[in-house]
Amino acid sequence: MIRLTHRDGRAFVVNAELIKFVEETPDTVVTLRDDQKLLVKESADQVVERVVEYARLIRSILPGG
């Protein structure tokens, strides 16, 4: 799970493994696998950094990771 912020300032968490893609239009839109779209305050680069951090954490705690 990664923490993100709605445009109105409310924080929320999303399962990073459900993210299909992230785009800036210029607002940052996170599209999930079910095609649900989330408009967030973070930049696309920040979202990617959080997803990478999440993936590293998961790999570090899994056996053989």
Distance bins in CASP14 RR format, pairs under 12 A and 6 or more apart:
PFRMAT RR
TARGET T0000
AUTHOR 0000-0000-0000
RMODE 2
METHOD distances of the structure
MODEL  1
1 11 0 0 0 0 0 1 0 0 0 0 0
1 12 0 0 0 0 1 0 0 0 0 0 0
1 13 1 0 1 0 0 0 0 0 0 0 0
1 14 1 0 0 1 0 0 0 0 0 0 0
1 15 1 0 1 0 0 0 0 0 0 0 0
1 16 1 0 0 1 0 0 0 0 0 0 0
1 17 0 0 0 0 1 0 0 0 0 0 0
1 18 0 0 0 0 1 0 0 0 0 0 0
1 19 0 0 0 0 0 1 0 0 0 0 0
1 50 0 0 0 0 1 0 0 0 0 0 0
1 51 0 0 0 0 0 1 0 0 0 0 0
1 53 0 0 0 0 0 1 0 0 0 0 0
1 54 1 0 0 1 0 0 0 0 0 0 0
1 57 0 0 0 0 0 1 0 0 0 0 0
1 58 0 0 0 0 0 1 0 0 0 0 0
2 11 0 0 0 0 0 1 0 0 0 0 0
2 12 0 0 0 0 1 0 0 0 0 0 0
2 13 1 0 0 1 0 0 0 0 0 0 0
2 14 1 0 0 1 0 0 0 0 0 0 0
2 15 0 0 0 0 1 0 0 0 0 0 0
2 16 1 0 1 0 0 0 0 0 0 0 0
2 17 0 0 0 0 1 0 0 0 0 0 0
2 18 0 0 0 0 0 1 0 0 0 0 0
2 19 0 0 0 0 1 0 0 0 0 0 0
2 22 0 0 0 0 0 1 0 0 0 0 0
2 30 0 0 0 0 1 0 0 0 0 0 0
2 38 0 0 0 0 0 1 0 0 0 0 0
2 40 0 0 0 0 0 1 0 0 0 0 0
2 42 0 0 0 0 1 0 0 0 0 0 0
2 46 0 0 0 0 1 0 0 0 0 0 0
2 47 1 0 0 1 0 0 0 0 0 0 0
2 48 0 0 0 0 0 1 0 0 0 0 0
2 49 0 0 0 0 1 0 0 0 0 0 0
2 50 1 0 1 0 0 0 0 0 0 0 0
2 51 1 0 0 1 0 0 0 0 0 0 0
2 52 0 0 0 0 1 0 0 0 0 0 0
2 53 1 0 0 1 0 0 0 0 0 0 0
2 54 1 0 1 0 0 0 0 0 0 0 0
2 55 0 0 0 0 0 1 0 0 0 0 0
2 57 0 0 0 0 0 1 0 0 0 0 0
2 58 0 0 0 0 0 1 0 0 0 0 0
3 9 0 0 0 0 0 1 0 0 0 0 0
3 10 0 0 0 0 0 1 0 0 0 0 0
3 11 1 0 0 1 0 0 0 0 0 0 0
3 12 1 0 0 1 0 0 0 0 0 0 0
3 13 1 0 1 0 0 0 0 0 0 0 0
3 14 0 0 0 0 1 0 0 0 0 0 0
3 15 0 0 0 0 0 1 0 0 0 0 0
3 16 0 0 0 0 0 1 0 0 0 0 0
3 40 0 0 0 0 0 1 0 0 0 0 0
3 41 0 0 0 0 0 1 0 0 0 0 0
3 42 0 0 0 0 1 0 0 0 0 0 0
3 46 0 0 0 0 0 1 0 0 0 0 0
3 47 0 0 0 0 0 1 0 0 0 0 0
3 50 1 0 0 1 0 0 0 0 0 0 0
3 51 0 0 0 0 0 1 0 0 0 0 0
3 53 0 0 0 0 0 1 0 0 0 0 0
3 54 0 0 0 0 0 1 0 0 0 0 0
4 10 0 0 0 0 1 0 0 0 0 0 0
4 11 1 0 0 1 0 0 0 0 0 0 0
4 12 1 0 0 1 0 0 0 0 0 0 0
4 13 1 0 0 1 0 0 0 0 0 0 0
4 14 1 0 0 1 0 0 0 0 0 0 0
4 15 0 0 0 0 0 1 0 0 0 0 0
4 16 0 0 0 0 1 0 0 0 0 0 0
4 19 0 0 0 0 0 1 0 0 0 0 0
4 22 0 0 0 0 0 1 0 0 0 0 0
4 28 0 0 0 0 1 0 0 0 0 0 0
4 29 0 0 0 0 0 1 0 0 0 0 0
4 30 1 0 0 1 0 0 0 0 0 0 0
4 32 0 0 0 0 0 1 0 0 0 0 0
4 38 1 0 0 1 0 0 0 0 0 0 0
4 39 0 0 0 0 0 1 0 0 0 0 0
4 40 1 0 1 0 0 0 0 0 0 0 0
4 41 1 0 0 1 0 0 0 0 0 0 0
4 42 1 0 1 0 0 0 0 0 0 0 0
4 43 0 0 0 0 0 1 0 0 0 0 0
4 44 0 0 0 0 0 1 0 0 0 0 0
4 46 0 0 0 0 1 0 0 0 0 0 0
4 47 1 0 0 1 0 0 0 0 0 0 0
4 48 0 0 0 0 0 1 0 0 0 0 0
4 49 0 0 0 0 0 1 0 0 0 0 0
4 50 1 0 0 1 0 0 0 0 0 0 0
4 51 0 0 0 0 0 1 0 0 0 0 0
4 54 0 0 0 0 0 1 0 0 0 0 0
5 11 1 0 1 0 0 0 0 0 0 0 0
5 12 1 0 0 1 0 0 0 0 0 0 0
5 13 0 0 0 0 0 1 0 0 0 0 0
5 14 0 0 0 0 0 1 0 0 0 0 0
5 28 0 0 0 0 0 1 0 0 0 0 0
5 30 0 0 0 0 0 1 0 0 0 0 0
5 38 0 0 0 0 0 1 0 0 0 0 0
5 39 0 0 0 0 0 1 0 0 0 0 0
5 40 1 0 0 1 0 0 0 0 0 0 0
5 41 1 0 1 0 0 0 0 0 0 0 0
5 42 1 0 0 1 0 0 0 0 0 0 0
5 43 0 0 0 0 0 1 0 0 0 0 0
5 46 0 0 0 0 1 0 0 0 0 0 0
5 47 0 0 0 0 0 1 0 0 0 0 0
5 50 0 0 0 0 0 1 0 0 0 0 0
6 12 1 0 0 1 0 0 0 0 0 0 0
6 13 0 0 0 0 0 1 0 0 0 0 0
6 14 0 0 0 0 0 1 0 0 0 0 0
6 27 0 0 0 0 0 1 0 0 0 0 0
6 28 0 0 0 0 0 1 0 0 0 0 0
6 30 0 0 0 0 0 1 0 0 0 0 0
6 38 1 0 0 1 0 0 0 0 0 0 0
6 39 1 0 0 1 0 0 0 0 0 0 0
6 40 1 0 0 1 0 0 0 0 0 0 0
6 41 1 0 0 1 0 0 0 0 0 0 0
6 42 0 0 0 0 0 1 0 0 0 0 0
7 27 1 0 0 1 0 0 0 0 0 0 0
7 28 0 0 0 0 1 0 0 0 0 0 0
7 29 0 0 0 0 0 1 0 0 0 0 0
7 30 0 0 0 0 0 1 0 0 0 0 0
7 38 0 0 0 0 1 0 0 0 0 0 0
7 39 1 0 1 0 0 0 0 0 0 0 0
7 40 1 0 0 1 0 0 0 0 0 0 0
7 41 1 0 1 0 0 0 0 0 0 0 0
7 42 0 0 0 0 0 1 0 0 0 0 0
8 39 0 0 0 0 1 0 0 0 0 0 0
8 40 0 0 0 0 0 1 0 0 0 0 0
8 41 0 0 0 0 1 0 0 0 0 0 0
9 39 0 0 0 0 0 1 0 0 0 0 0
9 40 0 0 0 0 1 0 0 0 0 0 0
9 41 1 0 0 1 0 0 0 0 0 0 0
9 42 0 0 0 0 0 1 0 0 0 0 0
10 38 0 0 0 0 0 1 0 0 0 0 0
10 39 0 0 0 0 0 1 0 0 0 0 0
10 40 0 0 0 0 0 1 0 0 0 0 0
10 41 0 0 0 0 1 0 0 0 0 0 0
11 40 0 0 0 0 0 1 0 0 0 0 0
11 41 0 0 0 0 1 0 0 0 0 0 0
11 42 0 0 0 0 0 1 0 0 0 0 0
12 30 0 0 0 0 0 1 0 0 0 0 0
12 38 0 0 0 0 1 0 0 0 0 0 0
12 39 0 0 0 0 0 1 0 0 0 0 0
12 40 0 0 0 0 1 0 0 0 0 0 0
12 41 0 0 0 0 0 1 0 0 0 0 0
12 42 0 0 0 0 0 1 0 0 0 0 0
13 38 0 0 0 0 0 1 0 0 0 0 0
13 40 0 0 0 0 0 1 0 0 0 0 0
13 50 0 0 0 0 0 1 0 0 0 0 0
13 54 0 0 0 0 0 1 0 0 0 0 0
14 20 0 0 0 0 0 1 0 0 0 0 0
14 22 0 0 0 0 0 1 0 0 0 0 0
14 30 1 0 0 1 0 0 0 0 0 0 0
14 31 0 0 0 0 0 1 0 0 0 0 0
14 32 1 0 0 1 0 0 0 0 0 0 0
14 33 0 0 0 0 0 1 0 0 0 0 0
14 34 0 0 0 0 0 1 0 0 0 0 0
14 36 0 0 0 0 1 0 0 0 0 0 0
14 37 0 0 0 0 0 1 0 0 0 0 0
14 38 1 0 0 1 0 0 0 0 0 0 0
14 40 0 0 0 0 1 0 0 0 0 0 0
14 42 0 0 0 0 0 1 0 0 0 0 0
14 47 0 0 0 0 1 0 0 0 0 0 0
14 50 0 0 0 0 1 0 0 0 0 0 0
14 51 0 0 0 0 1 0 0 0 0 0 0
14 54 0 0 0 0 0 1 0 0 0 0 0
15 30 0 0 0 0 0 1 0 0 0 0 0
15 32 0 0 0 0 1 0 0 0 0 0 0
15 33 0 0 0 0 1 0 0 0 0 0 0
15 34 0 0 0 0 0 1 0 0 0 0 0
15 36 0 0 0 0 0 1 0 0 0 0 0
15 38 0 0 0 0 0 1 0 0 0 0 0
15 51 0 0 0 0 0 1 0 0 0 0 0
15 54 0 0 0 0 1 0 0 0 0 0 0
15 58 0 0 0 0 0 1 0 0 0 0 0
16 22 0 0 0 0 0 1 0 0 0 0 0
16 30 0 0 0 0 1 0 0 0 0 0 0
16 32 0 0 0 0 0 1 0 0 0 0 0
16 33 0 0 0 0 0 1 0 0 0 0 0
16 47 0 0 0 0 1 0 0 0 0 0 0
16 48 0 0 0 0 0 1 0 0 0 0 0
16 49 0 0 0 0 0 1 0 0 0 0 0
16 50 1 0 0 1 0 0 0 0 0 0 0
16 51 1 0 1 0 0 0 0 0 0 0 0
16 52 0 0 0 0 1 0 0 0 0 0 0
16 53 0 0 0 0 1 0 0 0 0 0 0
16 54 1 0 1 0 0 0 0 0 0 0 0
16 55 1 0 0 1 0 0 0 0 0 0 0
16 56 0 0 0 0 0 1 0 0 0 0 0
16 57 0 0 0 0 1 0 0 0 0 0 0
16 58 0 0 0 0 1 0 0 0 0 0 0
17 32 0 0 0 0 1 0 0 0 0 0 0
17 33 0 0 0 0 1 0 0 0 0 0 0
17 51 0 0 0 0 1 0 0 0 0 0 0
17 54 0 0 0 0 1 0 0 0 0 0 0
17 55 0 0 0 0 1 0 0 0 0 0 0
17 58 0 0 0 0 1 0 0 0 0 0 0
18 30 0 0 0 0 1 0 0 0 0 0 0
18 31 0 0 0 0 1 0 0 0 0 0 0
18 32 1 0 1 0 0 0 0 0 0 0 0
18 33 1 0 1 0 0 0 0 0 0 0 0
18 34 1 0 0 1 0 0 0 0 0 0 0
18 35 0 0 0 0 0 1 0 0 0 0 0
18 36 0 0 0 0 1 0 0 0 0 0 0
18 38 0 0 0 0 0 1 0 0 0 0 0
18 51 0 0 0 0 0 1 0 0 0 0 0
18 54 0 0 0 0 0 1 0 0 0 0 0
19 28 0 0 0 0 0 1 0 0 0 0 0
19 29 0 0 0 0 0 1 0 0 0 0 0
19 30 1 0 1 0 0 0 0 0 0 0 0
19 31 1 0 0 1 0 0 0 0 0 0 0
19 32 1 0 0 1 0 0 0 0 0 0 0
19 33 1 0 0 1 0 0 0 0 0 0 0
19 34 0 0 0 0 0 1 0 0 0 0 0
19 35 0 0 0 0 0 1 0 0 0 0 0
19 36 0 0 0 0 0 1 0 0 0 0 0
19 37 0 0 0 0 0 1 0 0 0 0 0
19 38 0 0 0 0 1 0 0 0 0 0 0
19 40 0 0 0 0 0 1 0 0 0 0 0
19 44 0 0 0 0 0 1 0 0 0 0 0
19 47 1 0 0 1 0 0 0 0 0 0 0
19 48 0 0 0 0 1 0 0 0 0 0 0
19 50 0 0 0 0 1 0 0 0 0 0 0
19 51 1 0 0 1 0 0 0 0 0 0 0
19 52 0 0 0 0 0 1 0 0 0 0 0
19 54 0 0 0 0 1 0 0 0 0 0 0
19 55 0 0 0 0 0 1 0 0 0 0 0
20 29 0 0 0 0 0 1 0 0 0 0 0
20 30 0 0 0 0 1 0 0 0 0 0 0
20 31 1 0 1 0 0 0 0 0 0 0 0
20 32 1 0 1 0 0 0 0 0 0 0 0
20 33 1 0 1 0 0 0 0 0 0 0 0
20 34 0 0 0 0 1 0 0 0 0 0 0
20 35 1 0 0 1 0 0 0 0 0 0 0
20 36 0 0 0 0 1 0 0 0 0 0 0
20 37 0 0 0 0 1 0 0 0 0 0 0
20 38 0 0 0 0 0 1 0 0 0 0 0
20 51 0 0 0 0 0 1 0 0 0 0 0
21 28 0 0 0 0 0 1 0 0 0 0 0
21 29 0 0 0 0 1 0 0 0 0 0 0
21 30 0 0 0 0 1 0 0 0 0 0 0
21 31 1 0 1 0 0 0 0 0 0 0 0
21 32 0 0 0 0 1 0 0 0 0 0 0
21 33 0 0 0 0 1 0 0 0 0 0 0
21 35 0 0 0 0 0 1 0 0 0 0 0
21 37 0 0 0 0 0 1 0 0 0 0 0
21 38 0 0 0 0 0 1 0 0 0 0 0
21 44 0 0 0 0 1 0 0 0 0 0 0
21 47 0 0 0 0 0 1 0 0 0 0 0
21 48 0 0 0 0 0 1 0 0 0 0 0
21 51 0 0 0 0 0 1 0 0 0 0 0
22 28 1 0 0 1 0 0 0 0 0 0 0
22 29 1 0 0 1 0 0 0 0 0 0 0
22 30 1 0 1 0 0 0 0 0 0 0 0
22 31 1 0 0 1 0 0 0 0 0 0 0
22 32 0 0 0 0 0 1 0 0 0 0 0
22 37 0 0 0 0 0 1 0 0 0 0 0
22 38 0 0 0 0 1 0 0 0 0 0 0
22 39 0 0 0 0 0 1 0 0 0 0 0
22 40 0 0 0 0 1 0 0 0 0 0 0
22 42 0 0 0 0 1 0 0 0 0 0 0
22 43 0 0 0 0 1 0 0 0 0 0 0
22 44 1 0 1 0 0 0 0 0 0 0 0
22 45 0 0 0 0 1 0 0 0 0 0 0
22 46 0 0 0 0 1 0 0 0 0 0 0
22 47 1 0 1 0 0 0 0 0 0 0 0
22 48 1 0 0 1 0 0 0 0 0 0 0
22 49 0 0 0 0 0 1 0 0 0 0 0
22 50 0 0 0 0 0 1 0 0 0 0 0
22 51 0 0 0 0 1 0 0 0 0 0 0
23 29 1 0 1 0 0 0 0 0 0 0 0
23 30 0 0 0 0 1 0 0 0 0 0 0
23 31 1 0 0 1 0 0 0 0 0 0 0
23 37 0 0 0 0 1 0 0 0 0 0 0
23 38 0 0 0 0 0 1 0 0 0 0 0
23 39 0 0 0 0 0 1 0 0 0 0 0
23 40 0 0 0 0 0 1 0 0 0 0 0
23 43 0 0 0 0 0 1 0 0 0 0 0
23 44 1 0 0 1 0 0 0 0 0 0 0
23 45 0 0 0 0 0 1 0 0 0 0 0
23 47 0 0 0 0 0 1 0 0 0 0 0
23 48 0 0 0 0 0 1 0 0 0 0 0
24 30 0 0 0 0 0 1 0 0 0 0 0
24 39 0 0 0 0 0 1 0 0 0 0 0
24 40 0 0 0 0 0 1 0 0 0 0 0
24 41 0 0 0 0 0 1 0 0 0 0 0
24 42 0 0 0 0 0 1 0 0 0 0 0
24 43 1 0 0 1 0 0 0 0 0 0 0
24 44 1 0 1 0 0 0 0 0 0 0 0
24 45 0 0 0 0 1 0 0 0 0 0 0
24 46 0 0 0 0 0 1 0 0 0 0 0
24 47 0 0 0 0 1 0 0 0 0 0 0
24 48 0 0 0 0 0 1 0 0 0 0 0
25 31 0 0 0 0 0 1 0 0 0 0 0
25 37 0 0 0 0 0 1 0 0 0 0 0
25 39 0 0 0 0 1 0 0 0 0 0 0
25 40 0 0 0 0 0 1 0 0 0 0 0
25 44 0 0 0 0 1 0 0 0 0 0 0
26 39 0 0 0 0 0 1 0 0 0 0 0
26 43 0 0 0 0 1 0 0 0 0 0 0
26 44 0 0 0 0 0 1 0 0 0 0 0
27 37 0 0 0 0 0 1 0 0 0 0 0
27 38 0 0 0 0 0 1 0 0 0 0 0
27 39 1 0 1 0 0 0 0 0 0 0 0
27 40 0 0 0 0 1 0 0 0 0 0 0
27 41 0 0 0 0 1 0 0 0 0 0 0
27 42 0 0 0 0 0 1 0 0 0 0 0
27 43 0 0 0 0 0 1 0 0 0 0 0
27 44 0 0 0 0 0 1 0 0 0 0 0
28 37 0 0 0 0 0 1 0 0 0 0 0
28 38 0 0 0 0 1 0 0 0 0 0 0
28 39 1 0 0 1 0 0 0 0 0 0 0
28 40 1 0 1 0 0 0 0 0 0 0 0
28 41 1 0 0 1 0 0 0 0 0 0 0
28 42 1 0 1 0 0 0 0 0 0 0 0
28 43 1 0 1 0 0 0 0 0 0 0 0
28 44 1 0 1 0 0 0 0 0 0 0 0
28 45 0 0 0 0 1 0 0 0 0 0 0
28 46 0 0 0 0 1 0 0 0 0 0 0
28 47 1 0 0 1 0 0 0 0 0 0 0
28 48 0 0 0 0 0 1 0 0 0 0 0
28 50 0 0 0 0 0 1 0 0 0 0 0
29 35 0 0 0 0 0 1 0 0 0 0 0
29 36 0 0 0 0 0 1 0 0 0 0 0
29 37 1 0 1 0 0 0 0 0 0 0 0
29 38 1 0 0 1 0 0 0 0 0 0 0
29 39 1 0 1 0 0 0 0 0 0 0 0
29 40 1 0 0 1 0 0 0 0 0 0 0
29 41 0 0 0 0 0 1 0 0 0 0 0
29 42 0 0 0 0 0 1 0 0 0 0 0
29 43 0 0 0 0 0 1 0 0 0 0 0
29 44 0 0 0 0 1 0 0 0 0 0 0
29 47 0 0 0 0 1 0 0 0 0 0 0
30 36 0 0 0 0 1 0 0 0 0 0 0
30 37 1 0 0 1 0 0 0 0 0 0 0
30 38 1 0 1 0 0 0 0 0 0 0 0
30 39 0 0 0 0 1 0 0 0 0 0 0
30 40 1 0 1 0 0 0 0 0 0 0 0
30 41 0 0 0 0 0 1 0 0 0 0 0
30 42 0 0 0 0 1 0 0 0 0 0 0
30 43 0 0 0 0 0 1 0 0 0 0 0
30 44 0 0 0 0 1 0 0 0 0 0 0
30 46 0 0 0 0 0 1 0 0 0 0 0
30 47 1 0 0 1 0 0 0 0 0 0 0
30 48 0 0 0 0 0 1 0 0 0 0 0
30 50 0 0 0 0 0 1 0 0 0 0 0
30 51 0 0 0 0 1 0 0 0 0 0 0
31 37 1 0 1 0 0 0 0 0 0 0 0
31 38 1 0 0 1 0 0 0 0 0 0 0
31 39 0 0 0 0 0 1 0 0 0 0 0
31 40 0 0 0 0 0 1 0 0 0 0 0
31 44 0 0 0 0 0 1 0 0 0 0 0
31 47 0 0 0 0 0 1 0 0 0 0 0
32 38 1 0 0 1 0 0 0 0 0 0 0
32 40 0 0 0 0 0 1 0 0 0 0 0
38 47 0 0 0 0 1 0 0 0 0 0 0
39 47 0 0 0 0 0 1 0 0 0 0 0
40 46 0 0 0 0 1 0 0 0 0 0 0
40 47 1 0 0 1 0 0 0 0 0 0 0
40 50 0 0 0 0 0 1 0 0 0 0 0
41 47 0 0 0 0 0 1 0 0 0 0 0
42 48 0 0 0 0 1 0 0 0 0 0 0
42 49 0 0 0 0 1 0 0 0 0 0 0
42 50 1 0 0 1 0 0 0 0 0 0 0
42 51 0 0 0 0 0 1 0 0 0 0 0
43 49 0 0 0 0 1 0 0 0 0 0 0
43 50 0 0 0 0 0 1 0 0 0 0 0
44 50 0 0 0 0 0 1 0 0 0 0 0
44 51 0 0 0 0 0 1 0 0 0 0 0
45 51 0 0 0 0 0 1 0 0 0 0 0
45 52 0 0 0 0 0 1 0 0 0 0 0
46 52 0 0 0 0 0 1 0 0 0 0 0
46 53 0 0 0 0 0 1 0 0 0 0 0
47 53 0 0 0 0 0 1 0 0 0 0 0
47 54 0 0 0 0 0 1 0 0 0 0 0
48 54 0 0 0 0 0 1 0 0 0 0 0
48 55 0 0 0 0 0 1 0 0 0 0 0
49 55 0 0 0 0 0 1 0 0 0 0 0
49 56 0 0 0 0 0 1 0 0 0 0 0
50 56 0 0 0 0 0 1 0 0 0 0 0
50 57 0 0 0 0 0 1 0 0 0 0 0
51 57 0 0 0 0 0 1 0 0 0 0 0
51 58 0 0 0 0 0 1 0 0 0 0 0
52 58 0 0 0 0 0 1 0 0 0 0 0
52 59 0 0 0 0 0 1 0 0 0 0 0
53 59 0 0 0 0 0 1 0 0 0 0 0
53 60 0 0 0 0 0 1 0 0 0 0 0
54 60 0 0 0 0 0 1 0 0 0 0 0
54 61 0 0 0 0 0 1 0 0 0 0 0
55 61 0 0 0 0 0 1 0 0 0 0 0
55 62 0 0 0 0 0 1 0 0 0 0 0
55 65 0 0 0 0 0 1 0 0 0 0 0
56 62 0 0 0 0 0 1 0 0 0 0 0
56 65 0 0 0 0 0 1 0 0 0 0 0
57 65 0 0 0 0 0 1 0 0 0 0 0
58 64 0 0 0 0 0 1 0 0 0 0 0
58 65 0 0 0 0 1 0 0 0 0 0 0
59 65 1 0 1 0 0 0 0 0 0 0 0
END
